[in-house]
């Protein structure tokens, strides 16, 4: 449910519609390639997890558990890779 007040939504919409040429960037210096050296995309991004019940073949679960703790995270990584691969090839 969206609990953002209408006044804030209007202000955000007005800001989003503002052309970049009208924005004062004088207190924000431009960055260089050196500034971004070593930066990692998504380092602090944590997607929202959703708990659900799924039926996975026993041999697949066994294979995931072979490497020890974290089999659910490995399953998530496999599914994310497949999802992103499919999105890239559309």
DSSP file (Angstrom, degrees, kcal/mol; ACC not computed):
  #  RESIDUE AA STRUCTURE BP1 BP2  ACC     N-H-->O    O-->H-N    N-H-->O    O-->H-N    TCO  KAPPA ALPHA  PHI   PSI    X-CA   Y-CA   Z-CA
    1    1 A X              0   0    0      0, 0.0     2,-0.7     0, 0.0     0, 0.0   0.000 360.0 360.0 360.0 134.5    0.0    0.0    0.0
    2    2 A X        +     0   0    0      1,-0.1     0, 0.0     2,-0.1     0, 0.0  -0.705 360.0 172.6 -84.6 114.6    1.4    3.4   -1.0
    3    3 A X        +     0   0    0     -2,-0.7     2,-0.5     2,-0.1    -1,-0.1   0.161  34.5 124.5-108.7  17.7    1.5    5.7    2.1
    4    4 A X        -     0   0    0      1,-0.1     5,-0.1     2,-0.0    -2,-0.1  -0.672  68.5-113.7 -78.8 125.3    3.4    8.6    0.5
    5    5 A X     >  -     0   0    0     -2,-0.5     4,-2.3     1,-0.1     3,-0.4  -0.210  18.7-118.7 -59.6 148.8    1.3   11.7    1.0
    6    6 A X  H  > S+     0   0    0      1,-0.2     4,-2.4     2,-0.2     5,-0.2   0.862 113.3  57.0 -55.8 -39.7   -0.2   13.3   -2.1
    7    7 A X  H  > S+     0   0    0      1,-0.2     4,-2.0     2,-0.2    -1,-0.2   0.889 108.7  46.0 -62.5 -39.2    1.8   16.6   -1.5
    8    8 A X  H  > S+     0   0    0     -3,-0.4     4,-2.8     2,-0.2     5,-0.2   0.905 110.6  53.1 -70.0 -40.9    5.1   14.6   -1.5
    9    9 A X  H  X S+     0   0    0     -4,-2.3     4,-2.3     1,-0.2    -2,-0.2   0.899 109.8  48.8 -60.5 -40.4    4.1   12.7   -4.6
   10   10 A X  H  X S+     0   0    0     -4,-2.4     4,-2.3     2,-0.2    -1,-0.2   0.913 111.5  49.3 -65.2 -42.7    3.4   16.0   -6.4
   11   11 A X  H  X S+     0   0    0     -4,-2.0     4,-2.2     2,-0.2    -2,-0.2   0.915 112.2  47.9 -63.6 -43.0    6.7   17.4   -5.4
   12   12 A X  H  X S+     0   0    0     -4,-2.8     4,-2.5     1,-0.2    -1,-0.2   0.894 111.1  50.9 -64.5 -40.1    8.6   14.3   -6.5
   13   13 A X  H  X S+     0   0    0     -4,-2.3     4,-1.7    -5,-0.2    -1,-0.2   0.900 110.1  50.1 -63.8 -40.5    6.7   14.4   -9.9
   14   14 A X  H  X S+     0   0    0     -4,-2.3     4,-0.7     1,-0.2    -2,-0.2   0.903 112.0  47.7 -65.0 -41.2    7.6   18.1  -10.3
   15   15 A X  H >< S+     0   0    0     -4,-2.2     3,-0.7     1,-0.2    -2,-0.2   0.905 110.4  51.7 -66.1 -40.7   11.3   17.4   -9.6
   16   16 A X  H 3< S+     0   0    0     -4,-2.5    -1,-0.2     1,-0.2    -2,-0.2   0.826 109.2  51.0 -64.6 -31.5   11.3   14.4  -12.0
   17   17 A X  H 3< S+     0   0    0     -4,-1.7    -1,-0.2    -5,-0.2     2,-0.2   0.634  86.1 106.6 -80.7 -14.2    9.9   16.5  -14.7
   18   18 A X  S << S-     0   0    0     -3,-0.7     2,-0.1    -4,-0.7     5,-0.1  -0.474  75.9-119.8 -69.5 129.4   12.5   19.3  -14.3
   19   19 A X    >   -     0   0    0     -2,-0.2     3,-1.9     1,-0.1     4,-0.2  -0.383  17.6-120.9 -68.7 148.5   15.1   19.3  -17.1
   20   20 A X  G >  S+     0   0    0      1,-0.3     3,-1.9     2,-0.2    -1,-0.1   0.815 110.2  68.2 -59.2 -30.2   18.7   18.7  -16.0
   21   21 A X  G 3  S+     0   0    0      1,-0.3    -1,-0.3     3,-0.1    -2,-0.0   0.730  97.3  53.9 -63.2 -20.0   19.7   22.1  -17.5
   22   22 A X  G <  S+     0   0    0     -3,-1.9     2,-0.5     2,-0.1    -1,-0.3   0.441  89.1  96.9 -91.4  -0.9   17.6   23.7  -14.7
   23   23 A X  S <  S-     0   0    0     -3,-1.9     2,-0.8    -4,-0.2    -3,-0.0  -0.775  72.4-134.7 -95.9 131.4   19.5   21.8  -11.9
   24   24 A X        +     0   0    0     -2,-0.5     3,-0.3     1,-0.1    -2,-0.1  -0.740  30.4 168.0 -86.7 108.9   22.4   23.6  -10.1
   25   25 A X    >   +     0   0    0     -2,-0.8     3,-2.1     1,-0.2    -1,-0.1   0.195  40.8 114.1-102.1  14.5   25.3   21.1   -9.9
   26   26 A X  T 3  S+     0   0    0      1,-0.3    -1,-0.2     3,-0.0     3,-0.1   0.777  77.5  48.5 -61.8 -28.0   27.8   23.8   -8.8
   27   27 A X  T 3  S+     0   0    0     -3,-0.3     2,-0.5     1,-0.2    -1,-0.3   0.375 104.0  69.2 -91.8   5.9   28.3   22.2   -5.4
   28   28 A X  S <  S-     0   0    0     -3,-2.1    -1,-0.2     3,-0.0     3,-0.1  -0.886  79.0-147.7-125.8  98.3   28.7   18.7   -6.8
   29   29 A X        -     0   0    0     -2,-0.5    -2,-0.1     1,-0.1    -3,-0.0  -0.272  27.3 -99.2 -66.6 152.1   32.0   18.4   -8.8
   30   30 A X        -     0   0    0      1,-0.1     2,-0.2     0, 0.0    -1,-0.1  -0.355  39.1-125.4 -66.1 149.1   32.1   16.0  -11.8
   31   31 A X        -     0   0    0     -3,-0.1     2,-0.2    -2,-0.0    -1,-0.1  -0.607  17.9-146.6 -95.6 159.4   33.5   12.6  -11.1
   32   32 A X     >  -     0   0    0     -2,-0.2     4,-0.9     1,-0.1     3,-0.4  -0.699  32.2-102.2-116.1 170.7   36.4   11.0  -13.0
   33   33 A X  T >4 S+     0   0    0     -2,-0.2     3,-0.7     1,-0.2     4,-0.4   0.865 122.6  58.7 -59.5 -35.4   37.1    7.4  -14.0
   34   34 A X  G >4 S+     0   0    0      1,-0.2     3,-0.9     2,-0.2    -1,-0.2   0.851  97.5  59.6 -64.1 -34.7   39.6    7.3  -11.1
   35   35 A X  G 34 S+     0   0    0     -3,-0.4    -1,-0.2     1,-0.2    -2,-0.2   0.821 110.0  43.0 -61.7 -29.6   36.9    8.2   -8.6
   36   36 A X  G X< S+     0   0    0     -4,-0.9     3,-2.3    -3,-0.7    -1,-0.2   0.410  81.5 126.8 -99.2   0.5   35.0    5.0   -9.6
   37   37 A X  T <  S+     0   0    0     -3,-0.9     3,-0.1    -4,-0.4    -3,-0.0  -0.411  82.7  12.7 -61.6 127.2   38.1    2.7   -9.7
   38   38 A X  T 3  S+     0   0    0      1,-0.3    -1,-0.3    -2,-0.2     2,-0.1   0.412  92.4 144.5  85.8  -2.0   37.3   -0.3   -7.5
   39   39 A X    <   -     0   0    0     -3,-2.3     2,-0.5     1,-0.0    -1,-0.3  -0.397  38.0-149.1 -69.2 147.9   33.6    0.5   -7.2
   40   40 A X    >   -     0   0    0     -3,-0.1     3,-1.1    -2,-0.1     2,-0.3  -0.980  11.9-128.8-123.3 124.5   31.3   -2.4   -7.2
   41   41 A X  T 3  S+     0   0    0     -2,-0.5     0, 0.0     1,-0.2     0, 0.0  -0.525  89.3   3.6 -72.5 131.8   27.8   -2.2   -8.6
   42   42 A X  T >  S+     0   0    0     -2,-0.3     3,-0.8     1,-0.1    -1,-0.2   0.632  80.1 142.7  74.8  15.1   25.0   -3.4   -6.3
   43   43 A X  T <  S+     0   0    0     -3,-1.1    -2,-0.1     1,-0.3    -1,-0.1   0.861  81.0  30.2 -57.7 -37.9   27.3   -4.0   -3.3
   44   44 A X  T 3  S+     0   0    0      2,-0.0     2,-0.4     0, 0.0    -1,-0.3   0.392  93.3 113.7-104.2   2.2   24.8   -2.8   -0.8
   45   45 A X    <   -     0   0    0     -3,-0.8     2,-0.5     1,-0.0    -4,-0.0  -0.617  40.0-179.5 -77.0 127.7   21.6   -3.8   -2.7
   46   46 A X        -     0   0    0     -2,-0.4     3,-0.1     3,-0.0    -3,-0.0  -0.928  20.5-139.0-129.1 106.6   19.6   -6.5   -1.0
   47   47 A X        -     0   0    0     -2,-0.5     2,-0.3     1,-0.1    -2,-0.0  -0.260  30.7 -98.2 -63.1 152.1   16.5   -7.6   -2.8
   48   48 A X        -     0   0    0      1,-0.0     2,-0.3     2,-0.0    -1,-0.1  -0.536  40.3-137.4 -69.3 131.5   13.4   -8.2   -0.7
   49   49 A X        -     0   0    0     -2,-0.3     2,-0.5    -3,-0.1    -1,-0.0  -0.674  11.4-155.4 -92.3 147.2   13.1  -11.9    0.0
   50   50 A X        -     0   0    0     -2,-0.3     2,-0.4     2,-0.0    -2,-0.0  -0.988  12.1-137.0-124.7 124.6    9.7  -13.7   -0.3
   51   51 A X        +     0   0    0     -2,-0.5     2,-0.3     2,-0.0    -2,-0.0  -0.639  38.4 152.6 -80.4 132.3    9.1  -16.9    1.7
   52   52 A X        -     0   0    0     -2,-0.4     2,-0.5     2,-0.0    -2,-0.0  -0.968  42.5-115.2-151.7 168.0    7.3  -19.6   -0.3
   53   53 A X        +     0   0    0     -2,-0.3     2,-0.3     2,-0.0    -2,-0.0  -0.932  36.4 170.9-110.0 127.2    6.9  -23.3   -0.6
   54   54 A X        -     0   0    0     -2,-0.5     2,-0.6     2,-0.0    -2,-0.0  -0.924  31.8-126.7-131.5 158.3    8.1  -25.1   -3.7
   55   55 A X        +     0   0    0     -2,-0.3     2,-0.4     0, 0.0    -2,-0.0  -0.933  31.0 179.8-108.4 116.9    8.5  -28.7   -4.7
   56   56 A X        -     0   0    0     -2,-0.6     5,-0.1     2,-0.0    -2,-0.0  -0.930  38.0 -97.7-116.8 138.9   12.0  -29.4   -5.9
   57   57 A X    >>  -     0   0    0     -2,-0.4     4,-2.0     1,-0.1     3,-0.6  -0.269  32.8-124.0 -55.4 139.5   13.1  -32.9   -7.1
   58   58 A X  H 3> S+     0   0    0      1,-0.3     4,-2.5     2,-0.2     5,-0.2   0.846 109.6  53.9 -57.8 -38.7   15.0  -34.7   -4.3
   59   59 A X  H 3> S+     0   0    0      1,-0.2     4,-2.0     2,-0.2    -1,-0.3   0.847 107.9  51.0 -68.1 -31.3   18.1  -35.2   -6.4
   60   60 A X  H <> S+     0   0    0     -3,-0.6     4,-2.3     2,-0.2    -2,-0.2   0.920 111.0  47.5 -69.1 -43.8   18.3  -31.5   -7.2
   61   61 A X  H  X S+     0   0    0     -4,-2.0     4,-2.3     2,-0.2    -2,-0.2   0.916 111.5  51.5 -62.6 -42.9   18.0  -30.6   -3.5
   62   62 A X  H  X S+     0   0    0     -4,-2.5     4,-1.1     1,-0.2    -1,-0.2   0.912 109.6  49.9 -59.9 -43.1   20.7  -33.2   -2.6
   63   63 A X  H  < S+     0   0    0     -4,-2.0     3,-0.5     1,-0.2     4,-0.4   0.906 111.0  48.8 -62.9 -42.3   23.0  -31.7   -5.3
   64   64 A X  H >< S+     0   0    0     -4,-2.3     3,-0.7     1,-0.2    -1,-0.2   0.879 111.8  49.4 -64.5 -37.5   22.5  -28.2   -3.9
   65   65 A X  H >< S+     0   0    0     -4,-2.3     3,-2.2     1,-0.2    -1,-0.2   0.642  87.8  85.9 -77.9 -14.9   23.2  -29.4   -0.3
   66   66 A X  T 3< S+     0   0    0     -4,-1.1    -1,-0.2    -3,-0.5    -2,-0.2   0.831  87.4  52.8 -56.2 -34.0   26.4  -31.2   -1.3
   67   67 A X  T <  S-     0   0    0     -3,-0.7    -1,-0.3    -4,-0.4     2,-0.2   0.399 113.0-125.2 -85.4   4.8   28.4  -28.0   -0.9
   68   68 A X    <   +     0   0    0     -3,-2.2     3,-0.3     2,-0.0    -1,-0.3  -0.538  63.8  18.5  94.3-156.4   27.1  -27.5    2.6
   69   69 A X  S    S+     0   0    0      1,-0.2    -3,-0.0    -2,-0.2     0, 0.0  -0.121 107.8  46.3 -55.7 145.6   25.3  -24.6    4.2
   70   70 A X     >  +     0   0    0      3,-0.0     4,-2.2     4,-0.0    -1,-0.2   0.658  58.4 142.2  98.4  19.4   23.7  -22.0    1.9
   71   71 A X  H  > S+     0   0    0     -3,-0.3     4,-2.4     1,-0.2     5,-0.1   0.848  72.8  54.2 -63.8 -32.2   21.9  -24.2   -0.5
   72   72 A X  H  > S+     0   0    0      2,-0.2     4,-2.3     1,-0.2    -1,-0.2   0.897 108.6  48.6 -68.6 -37.9   18.9  -21.9   -0.7
   73   73 A X  H  > S+     0   0    0      2,-0.2     4,-2.5     1,-0.2    -2,-0.2   0.894 110.8  51.2 -65.9 -39.1   21.1  -19.0   -1.6
   74   74 A X  H  X S+     0   0    0     -4,-2.2     4,-2.4     2,-0.2    -2,-0.2   0.916 109.7  49.9 -63.0 -41.8   22.8  -21.1   -4.3
   75   75 A X  H  X S+     0   0    0     -4,-2.4     4,-2.5     1,-0.2    -2,-0.2   0.918 110.7  50.0 -61.4 -42.8   19.4  -22.0   -5.7
   76   76 A X  H  X S+     0   0    0     -4,-2.3     4,-2.7     1,-0.2    -2,-0.2   0.909 110.0  50.7 -61.8 -42.5   18.5  -18.3   -5.7
   77   77 A X  H  X S+     0   0    0     -4,-2.5     4,-2.5     2,-0.2    -2,-0.2   0.904 110.4  49.4 -62.2 -41.9   21.7  -17.5   -7.6
   78   78 A X  H  X S+     0   0    0     -4,-2.4     4,-2.1     2,-0.2    -2,-0.2   0.928 113.5  45.8 -62.8 -45.4   21.0  -20.2  -10.2
   79   79 A X  H  X S+     0   0    0     -4,-2.5     4,-2.5     2,-0.2    -2,-0.2   0.892 112.4  51.0 -66.0 -39.2   17.5  -18.9  -10.7
   80   80 A X  H  X S+     0   0    0     -4,-2.7     4,-2.9     2,-0.2     5,-0.2   0.915 109.6  50.4 -64.6 -42.2   18.7  -15.3  -10.9
   81   81 A X  H  X S+     0   0    0     -4,-2.5     4,-2.3     1,-0.2    -2,-0.2   0.920 112.3  47.1 -60.9 -43.9   21.3  -16.2  -13.5
   82   82 A X  H  X S+     0   0    0     -4,-2.1     4,-2.1     2,-0.2    -2,-0.2   0.904 113.0  49.8 -63.7 -41.1   18.7  -18.0  -15.6
   83   83 A X  H  X S+     0   0    0     -4,-2.5     4,-2.4     2,-0.2    -2,-0.2   0.942 113.0  45.0 -62.9 -48.5   16.3  -15.1  -15.3
   84   84 A X  H  X S+     0   0    0     -4,-2.9     4,-2.4     1,-0.2    -1,-0.2   0.870 111.4  53.6 -65.8 -36.4   18.9  -12.5  -16.3
   85   85 A X  H  X S+     0   0    0     -4,-2.3     4,-1.3    -5,-0.2    -1,-0.2   0.912 110.5  46.9 -62.7 -43.0   20.1  -14.7  -19.2
   86   86 A X  H  < S+     0   0    0     -4,-2.1    -2,-0.2     1,-0.2    -1,-0.2   0.900 111.7  50.8 -65.7 -41.2   16.5  -14.9  -20.5
   87   87 A X  H >< S+     0   0    0     -4,-2.4     3,-1.2     1,-0.2    -2,-0.2   0.902 108.8  51.9 -63.5 -41.2   16.0  -11.1  -20.1
   88   88 A X  H 3< S+     0   0    0     -4,-2.4    -1,-0.2     1,-0.2    -2,-0.2   0.799 109.2  50.7 -65.7 -28.5   19.3  -10.4  -22.0
   89   89 A X  T 3<        0   0    0     -4,-1.3    -1,-0.2     1,-0.2    -2,-0.2   0.204 360.0 360.0 -99.0  15.8   18.2  -12.6  -24.9
   90   90 A X    <         0   0    0     -3,-1.2    -1,-0.2    -4,-0.1    -2,-0.1   0.487 360.0 360.0 -77.7 360.0   14.7  -11.2  -25.5
